[in-house]
Amino acid sequence: HVDEAIRLFQVSTLSAAQSGDLSGAEGFTTNEDIEASSRIEKQLKKRFAIGSQVSQHTIIQDLTKQKYDERIIQKVLMTMIRRGELQHRMQRKMLYRLK
């Protein structure tokens, strides 16, 4: 029974990964998400000069109006914060660009 359960799990996981159904799952990112992340990051760096600060709410609103997924926007912002490029200020309401 255990062997059959493992086999079923592997088959269903592989078929879901191939069909793109795991795109929201932890650790699975589609090529479209990667491309969107790259475009969002480039746009943020272009619009947001080093040493300036901007409302996080405003950034998210502007990018969602351009049809970007809010989940991807948040992911890009957190990645840039982890890299030390951005920093939260004023109780996480403002973002400050460091580099």
N, CA, C and O atoms as a GROMACS GRO file, in nm:
protein
  396
    1HIS      N    1   0.081  -0.121   0.000
    1HIS     CA    2   0.000   0.000   0.000
    1HIS      C    3   0.085   0.127   0.000
    1HIS      O    4   0.054   0.225  -0.066
    2VAL      N    5   0.194   0.122   0.075
    2VAL     CA    6   0.281   0.238   0.083
    2VAL      C    7   0.346   0.265  -0.053
    2VAL      O    8   0.354   0.379  -0.097
    3ASP      N    9   0.394   0.159  -0.119
    3ASP     CA   10   0.457   0.174  -0.250
    3ASP      C   11   0.360   0.235  -0.351
    3ASP      O   12   0.398   0.322  -0.429
    4GLU      N   13   0.236   0.188  -0.348
    4GLU     CA   14   0.135   0.240  -0.441
    4GLU      C   15   0.105   0.387  -0.411
    4GLU      O   16   0.087   0.466  -0.504
    5ALA      N   17   0.099   0.425  -0.284
    5ALA     CA   18   0.074   0.565  -0.245
    5ALA      C   19   0.187   0.655  -0.295
    5ALA      O   20   0.162   0.764  -0.346
    6ILE      N   21   0.312   0.609  -0.279
    6ILE     CA   22   0.426   0.687  -0.325
    6ILE      C   23   0.423   0.701  -0.478
    6ILE      O   24   0.448   0.809  -0.531
    7ARG      N   25   0.392   0.592  -0.547
    7ARG     CA   26   0.385   0.596  -0.692
    7ARG      C   27   0.277   0.695  -0.739
    7ARG      O   28   0.302   0.774  -0.830
    8LEU      N   29   0.159   0.690  -0.676
    8LEU     CA   30   0.051   0.782  -0.714
    8LEU      C   31   0.090   0.928  -0.688
    8LEU      O   32   0.061   1.015  -0.770
    9PHE      N   33   0.156   0.952  -0.576
    9PHE     CA   34   0.200   1.088  -0.543
    9PHE      C   35   0.298   1.139  -0.650
    9PHE      O   36   0.283   1.251  -0.699
   10GLN      N   37   0.396   1.057  -0.686
   10GLN     CA   38   0.495   1.098  -0.784
   10GLN      C   39   0.431   1.124  -0.920
   10GLN      O   40   0.464   1.223  -0.986
   11VAL      N   41   0.342   1.036  -0.962
   11VAL     CA   42   0.275   1.053  -1.091
   11VAL      C   43   0.192   1.181  -1.093
   11VAL      O   44   0.199   1.258  -1.189
   12SER      N   45   0.113   1.204  -0.988
   12SER     CA   46   0.027   1.323  -0.986
   12SER      C   47   0.109   1.451  -0.975
   12SER      O   48   0.074   1.552  -1.036
   13THR      N   49   0.218   1.449  -0.898
   13THR     CA   50   0.302   1.568  -0.884
   13THR      C   51   0.370   1.601  -1.016
   13THR      O   52   0.374   1.717  -1.056
   14LEU      N   53   0.423   1.501  -1.083
   14LEU     CA   54   0.489   1.524  -1.212
   14LEU      C   55   0.391   1.575  -1.317
   14LEU      O   56   0.424   1.665  -1.394
   15SER      N   57   0.271   1.517  -1.320
   15SER     CA   58   0.175   1.564  -1.421
   15SER      C   59   0.129   1.706  -1.391
   15SER      O   60   0.108   1.786  -1.483
   16ALA      N   61   0.114   1.739  -1.262
   16ALA     CA   62   0.076   1.876  -1.226
   16ALA      C   63   0.187   1.974  -1.262
   16ALA      O   64   0.159   2.084  -1.310
   17ALA      N   65   0.312   1.936  -1.240
   17ALA     CA   66   0.425   2.024  -1.273
   17ALA      C   67   0.433   2.046  -1.423
   17ALA      O   68   0.460   2.157  -1.468
   18GLN      N   69   0.410   1.940  -1.501
   18GLN     CA   70   0.418   1.953  -1.646
   18GLN      C   71   0.303   2.038  -1.702
   18GLN      O   72   0.320   2.106  -1.804
   19SER      N   73   0.188   2.034  -1.637
   19SER     CA   74   0.074   2.111  -1.688
   19SER      C   75   0.074   2.254  -1.636
   19SER      O   76  -0.008   2.336  -1.679
   20GLY      N   77   0.165   2.285  -1.543
   20GLY     CA   78   0.173   2.421  -1.489
   20GLY      C   79   0.081   2.446  -1.372
   20GLY      O   80   0.066   2.560  -1.328
   21ASP      N   81   0.020   2.341  -1.319
   21ASP     CA   82  -0.074   2.357  -1.208
   21ASP      C   83  -0.006   2.389  -1.075
   21ASP      O   84  -0.075   2.425  -0.979
   22LEU      N   85   0.125   2.377  -1.067
   22LEU     CA   86   0.195   2.403  -0.942
   22LEU      C   87   0.250   2.545  -0.934
   22LEU      O   88   0.329   2.575  -0.844
   23SER      N   89   0.211   2.632  -1.025
   23SER     CA   90   0.271   2.765  -1.033
   23SER      C   91   0.256   2.845  -0.903
   23SER      O   92   0.343   2.926  -0.873
   24GLY      N   93   0.151   2.824  -0.827
   24GLY     CA   94   0.134   2.897  -0.702
   24GLY      C   95   0.196   2.827  -0.583
   24GLY      O   96   0.206   2.886  -0.476
   25ALA      N   97   0.236   2.703  -0.601
   25ALA     CA   98   0.291   2.625  -0.490
   25ALA      C   99   0.432   2.672  -0.456
   25ALA      O  100   0.503   2.726  -0.541
   26GLU      N  101   0.470   2.652  -0.332
   26GLU     CA  102   0.602   2.692  -0.284
   26GLU      C  103   0.712   2.628  -0.369
   26GLU      O  104   0.714   2.507  -0.388
   27GLY      N  105   0.802   2.710  -0.418
   27GLY     CA  106   0.915   2.659  -0.493
   27GLY      C  107   0.891   2.640  -0.641
   27GLY      O  108   0.986   2.610  -0.714
   28PHE      N  109   0.768   2.656  -0.688
   28PHE     CA  110   0.739   2.639  -0.831
   28PHE      C  111   0.705   2.774  -0.891
   28PHE      O  112   0.611   2.841  -0.847
   29THR      N  113   0.781   2.815  -0.991
   29THR     CA  114   0.758   2.943  -1.057
   29THR      C  115   0.754   2.921  -1.207
   29THR      O  116   0.841   2.854  -1.263
   30THR      N  117   0.654   2.977  -1.272
   30THR     CA  118   0.644   2.961  -1.417
   30THR      C  119   0.738   3.059  -1.486
   30THR      O  120   0.785   3.155  -1.425
   31ASN      N  121   0.766   3.033  -1.613
   31ASN     CA  122   0.850   3.124  -1.691
   31ASN      C  123   0.787   3.263  -1.700
   31ASN      O  124   0.857   3.363  -1.699
   32GLU      N  125   0.653   3.268  -1.710
   32GLU     CA  126   0.584   3.398  -1.716
   32GLU      C  127   0.608   3.477  -1.588
   32GLU      O  128   0.629   3.598  -1.593
   33ASP      N  129   0.604   3.407  -1.472
   33ASP     CA  130   0.629   3.475  -1.344
   33ASP      C  131   0.771   3.529  -1.338
   33ASP      O  132   0.793   3.640  -1.290
   34ILE      N  133   0.866   3.452  -1.387
   34ILE     CA  134   1.006   3.495  -1.386
   34ILE      C  135   1.024   3.618  -1.476
   34ILE      O  136   1.092   3.713  -1.437
   35GLU      N  137   0.963   3.615  -1.594
   35GLU     CA  138   0.971   3.730  -1.685
   35GLU      C  139   0.905   3.853  -1.625
   35GLU      O  140   0.958   3.964  -1.633
   36ALA      N  141   0.787   3.834  -1.564
   36ALA     CA  142   0.716   3.946  -1.501
   36ALA      C  143   0.799   4.003  -1.386
   36ALA      O  144   0.807   4.125  -1.370
   37SER      N  145   0.861   3.916  -1.307
   37SER     CA  146   0.946   3.961  -1.196
   37SER      C  147   1.059   4.048  -1.246
   37SER      O  148   1.090   4.152  -1.189
   38SER      N  149   1.121   4.004  -1.354
   38SER     CA  150   1.232   4.079  -1.412
   38SER      C  151   1.185   4.216  -1.462
   38SER      O  152   1.252   4.317  -1.440
   39ARG      N  153   1.069   4.220  -1.530
   39ARG     CA  154   1.015   4.347  -1.580
   39ARG      C  155   0.979   4.441  -1.465
   39ARG      O  156   1.004   4.561  -1.471
   40ILE      N  157   0.919   4.385  -1.359
   40ILE     CA  158   0.881   4.466  -1.243
   40ILE      C  159   1.005   4.526  -1.178
   40ILE      O  160   1.007   4.645  -1.146
   41GLU      N  161   1.108   4.444  -1.159
   41GLU     CA  162   1.230   4.493  -1.096
   41GLU      C  163   1.296   4.604  -1.180
   41GLU      O  164   1.341   4.704  -1.125
   42LYS      N  165   1.302   4.585  -1.311
   42LYS     CA  166   1.359   4.688  -1.399
   42LYS      C  167   1.281   4.818  -1.389
   42LYS      O  168   1.338   4.927  -1.383
   43GLN      N  169   1.146   4.805  -1.386
   43GLN     CA  170   1.062   4.923  -1.378
   43GLN      C  171   1.081   4.996  -1.245
   43GLN      O  172   1.087   5.119  -1.241
   44LEU      N  173   1.091   4.920  -1.136
   44LEU     CA  174   1.113   4.980  -1.005
   44LEU      C  175   1.245   5.057  -1.001
   44LEU      O  176   1.252   5.168  -0.950
   45LYS      N  177   1.349   4.995  -1.057
   45LYS     CA  178   1.481   5.060  -1.055
   45LYS      C  179   1.482   5.186  -1.142
   45LYS      O  180   1.552   5.282  -1.111
   46LYS      N  181   1.405   5.184  -1.250
   46LYS     CA  182   1.398   5.301  -1.338
   46LYS      C  183   1.322   5.417  -1.273
   46LYS      O  184   1.363   5.533  -1.283
   47ARG      N  185   1.211   5.384  -1.207
   47ARG     CA  186   1.121   5.487  -1.154
   47ARG      C  187   1.158   5.535  -1.015
   47ARG      O  188   1.106   5.637  -0.969
   48PHE      N  189   1.246   5.463  -0.949
   48PHE     CA  190   1.268   5.481  -0.806
   48PHE      C  191   1.416   5.506  -0.783
   48PHE      O  192   1.494   5.412  -0.767
   49ALA      N  193   1.457   5.635  -0.782
   49ALA     CA  194   1.598   5.673  -0.774
   49ALA      C  195   1.660   5.633  -0.640
   49ALA      O  196   1.593   5.628  -0.537
   50ILE      N  197   1.791   5.605  -0.644
   50ILE     CA  198   1.864   5.571  -0.521
   50ILE      C  199   1.857   5.690  -0.426
   50ILE      O  200   1.880   5.804  -0.467
   51GLY      N  201   1.825   5.663  -0.299
   51GLY     CA  202   1.814   5.768  -0.199
   51GLY      C  203   1.675   5.826  -0.185
   51GLY      O  204   1.652   5.913  -0.100
   52SER      N  205   1.581   5.780  -0.268
   52SER     CA  206   1.444   5.833  -0.258
   52SER      C  207   1.355   5.732  -0.186
   52SER      O  208   1.389   5.614  -0.173
   53GLN      N  209   1.241   5.781  -0.141
   53GLN     CA  210   1.147   5.690  -0.078
   53GLN      C  211   1.008   5.710  -0.137
   53GLN      O  212   0.970   5.820  -0.175
   54VAL      N  213   0.934   5.599  -0.144
   54VAL     CA  214   0.804   5.597  -0.208
   54VAL      C  215   0.711   5.511  -0.124
   54VAL      O  216   0.755   5.416  -0.059
   55SER      N  217   0.584   5.543  -0.126
   55SER     CA  218   0.484   5.463  -0.056
   55SER      C  219   0.474   5.325  -0.120
   55SER      O  220   0.459   5.313  -0.241
   56GLN      N  221   0.481   5.222  -0.037
   56GLN     CA  222   0.469   5.086  -0.089
   56GLN      C  223   0.332   5.066  -0.152
   56GLN      O  224   0.319   4.999  -0.254
   57HIS      N  225   0.230   5.123  -0.092
   57HIS     CA  226   0.093   5.113  -0.143
   57HIS      C  227   0.083   5.171  -0.284
   57HIS      O  228   0.020   5.112  -0.372
   58THR      N  229   0.147   5.287  -0.306
   58THR     CA  230   0.144   5.352  -0.437
   58THR      C  231   0.212   5.266  -0.542
   58THR      O  232   0.162   5.251  -0.654
   59ILE      N  233   0.327   5.209  -0.508
   59ILE     CA  234   0.400   5.123  -0.602
   59ILE      C  235   0.313   5.004  -0.642
   59ILE      O  236   0.300   4.973  -0.760
   60ILE      N  237   0.253   4.940  -0.543
   60ILE     CA  238   0.170   4.821  -0.571
   60ILE      C  239   0.050   4.860  -0.656
   60ILE      O  240   0.015   4.789  -0.750
   61GLN      N  241  -0.014   4.972  -0.625
   61GLN     CA  242  -0.129   5.019  -0.704
   61GLN      C  243  -0.090   5.047  -0.849
   61GLN      O  244  -0.160   5.005  -0.942
   62ASP      N  245   0.022   5.117  -0.868
   62ASP     CA  246   0.066   5.151  -1.004
   62ASP      C  247   0.095   5.026  -1.086
   62ASP      O  248   0.056   5.017  -1.203
   63LEU      N  249   0.162   4.930  -1.026
   63LEU     CA  250   0.198   4.809  -1.099
   63LEU      C  251   0.078   4.717  -1.124
   63LEU      O  252   0.072   4.650  -1.226
   64THR      N  253  -0.017   4.714  -1.031
   64THR     CA  254  -0.137   4.632  -1.056
   64THR      C  255  -0.223   4.696  -1.165
   64THR      O  256  -0.291   4.624  -1.238
   65LYS      N  257  -0.220   4.828  -1.177
   65LYS     CA  258  -0.292   4.895  -1.287
   65LYS      C  259  -0.231   4.856  -1.422
   65LYS      O  260  -0.300   4.859  -1.525
   66GLN      N  261  -0.103   4.821  -1.421
   66GLN     CA  262  -0.035   4.778  -1.543
   66GLN      C  263  -0.051   4.627  -1.564
   66GLN      O  264   0.022   4.567  -1.643
   67LYS      N  265  -0.145   4.568  -1.494
   67LYS     CA  266  -0.181   4.426  -1.509
   67LYS      C  267  -0.077   4.328  -1.455
   67LYS      O  268  -0.074   4.212  -1.499
   68TYR      N  269   0.007   4.371  -1.360
   68TYR     CA  270   0.099   4.278  -1.295
   68TYR      C  271   0.027   4.216  -1.175
   68TYR      O  272  -0.054   4.282  -1.109
   69ASP      N  273   0.057   4.092  -1.147
   69ASP     CA  274  -0.002   4.019  -1.035
   69ASP      C  275   0.057   4.073  -0.904
   69ASP      O  276   0.179   4.083  -0.890
   70GLU      N  277  -0.030   4.107  -0.809
   70GLU     CA  278   0.017   4.164  -0.683
   70GLU      C  279   0.110   4.068  -0.608
   70GLU      O  280   0.203   4.112  -0.540
   71ARG      N  281   0.086   3.940  -0.620
   71ARG     CA  282   0.170   3.838  -0.555
   71ARG      C  283   0.314   3.848  -0.606
   71ARG      O  284   0.409   3.837  -0.529
   72ILE      N  285   0.329   3.868  -0.737
   72ILE     CA  286   0.463   3.878  -0.795
   72ILE      C  287   0.528   4.010  -0.753
   72ILE      O  288   0.649   4.014  -0.726
   73ILE      N  289   0.451   4.118  -0.748
   73ILE     CA  290   0.504   4.248  -0.706
   73ILE      C  291   0.559   4.236  -0.563
   73ILE      O  292   0.670   4.281  -0.535
   74GLN      N  293   0.480   4.176  -0.474
   74GLN     CA  294   0.523   4.159  -0.335
   74GLN      C  295   0.651   4.075  -0.328
   74GLN      O  296   0.741   4.104  -0.250
   75LYS      N  297   0.657   3.970  -0.410
   75LYS     CA  298   0.773   3.882  -0.412
   75LYS      C  299   0.898   3.959  -0.455
   75LYS      O  300   1.005   3.942  -0.396
   76VAL      N  301   0.886   4.042  -0.558
   76VAL     CA  302   0.998   4.122  -0.607
   76VAL      C  303   1.044   4.220  -0.499
   76VAL      O  304   1.163   4.234  -0.474
   77LEU      N  305   0.948   4.287  -0.435
   77LEU     CA  306   0.984   4.383  -0.329
   77LEU      C  307   1.058   4.313  -0.216
   77LEU      O  308   1.159   4.365  -0.167
   78MET      N  309   1.010   4.197  -0.174
   78MET     CA  310   1.076   4.124  -0.065
   78MET      C  311   1.216   4.077  -0.106
   78MET      O  312   1.308   4.079  -0.024
   79THR      N  313   1.231   4.036  -0.230
   79THR     CA  314   1.362   3.994  -0.280
   79THR      C  315   1.459   4.112  -0.278
   79THR      O  316   1.574   4.097  -0.237
   80MET      N  317   1.413   4.228  -0.322
   80MET     CA  318   1.499   4.346  -0.324
   80MET      C  319   1.534   4.391  -0.182
   80MET      O  320   1.644   4.441  -0.158
   81ILE      N  321   1.442   4.375  -0.088
   81ILE     CA  322   1.469   4.408   0.053
   81ILE      C  323   1.575   4.312   0.108
   81ILE      O  324   1.669   4.355   0.175
   82ARG      N  325   1.559   4.182   0.078
   82ARG     CA  326   1.657   4.083   0.125
   82ARG      C  327   1.796   4.109   0.069
   82ARG      O  328   1.896   4.086   0.136
   83ARG      N  329   1.803   4.157  -0.056
   83ARG     CA  330   1.932   4.187  -0.119
   83ARG      C  331   1.993   4.317  -0.067
   83ARG      O  332   2.109   4.347  -0.096
   84GLY      N  333   1.915   4.394   0.008
   84GLY     CA  334   1.966   4.521   0.060
   84GLY      C  335   1.950   4.637  -0.036
   84GLY      O  336   2.012   4.742  -0.018
   85GLU      N  337   1.868   4.620  -0.139
   85GLU     CA  338   1.845   4.727  -0.236
   85GLU      C  339   1.736   4.822  -0.189
   85GLU      O  340   1.739   4.942  -0.220
   86LEU      N  341   1.640   4.770  -0.117
   86LEU     CA  342   1.530   4.849  -0.062
   86LEU      C  343   1.525   4.828   0.089
   86LEU      O  344   1.578   4.731   0.142
   87GLN      N  345   1.460   4.921   0.157
   87GLN     CA  346   1.444   4.912   0.301
   87GLN      C  347   1.307   4.967   0.339
   87GLN      O  348   1.263   5.068   0.284
   88HIS      N  349   1.240   4.900   0.432
   88HIS     CA  350   1.113   4.954   0.483
   88HIS      C  351   1.141   5.070   0.577
   88HIS      O  352   1.238   5.067   0.653
   89ARG      N  353   1.055   5.170   0.572
   89ARG     CA  354   1.062   5.284   0.664
   89ARG      C  355   0.921   5.318   0.709
   89ARG      O  356   0.823   5.274   0.648
   90MET      N  357   0.912   5.394   0.815
   90MET     CA  358   0.783   5.444   0.866
   90MET      C  359   0.681   5.330   0.881
   90MET      O  360   0.576   5.331   0.817
   91GLN      N  361   0.714   5.234   0.966
   91GLN     CA  362   0.626   5.121   0.997
   91GLN      C  363   0.583   5.045   0.872
   91GLN      O  364   0.466   5.008   0.857
   92ARG      N  365   0.678   5.021   0.783
   92ARG     CA  366   0.660   4.942   0.661
   92ARG      C  367   0.565   5.006   0.560
   92ARG      O  368   0.515   4.938   0.470
   93LYS      N  369   0.539   5.135   0.573
   93LYS     CA  370   0.451   5.203   0.477
   93LYS      C  371   0.530   5.261   0.360
   93LYS      O  372   0.478   5.274   0.250
   94MET      N  373   0.655   5.295   0.386
   94MET     CA  374   0.739   5.356   0.284
   94MET      C  375   0.854   5.260   0.250
   94MET      O  376   0.899   5.182   0.333
   95LEU      N  377   0.898   5.270   0.124
   95LEU     CA  378   1.015   5.195   0.081
   95LEU      C  379   1.125   5.295   0.046
   95LEU      O  380   1.100   5.395  -0.022
   96TYR      N  381   1.244   5.269   0.093
   96TYR     CA  382   1.359   5.355   0.068
   96TYR      C  383   1.458   5.278  -0.016
   96TYR      O  384   1.493   5.165   0.018
   97ARG      N  385   1.503   5.337  -0.127
   97ARG     CA  386   1.596   5.267  -0.216
   97ARG      C  387   1.740   5.297  -0.173
   97ARG      O  388   1.783   5.412  -0.171
   98LEU      N  389   1.813   5.191  -0.139
   98LEU     CA  390   1.951   5.203  -0.096
   98LEU      C  391   2.051   5.191  -0.209
   98LEU      O  392   2.148   5.267  -0.214
   99LYS      N  393   2.027   5.095  -0.302
   99LYS     CA  394   2.118   5.078  -0.416
   99LYS      C  395   2.044   5.032  -0.538
   99LYS      O  396   2.105   5.013  -0.644
   0.00000   0.00000   0.00000
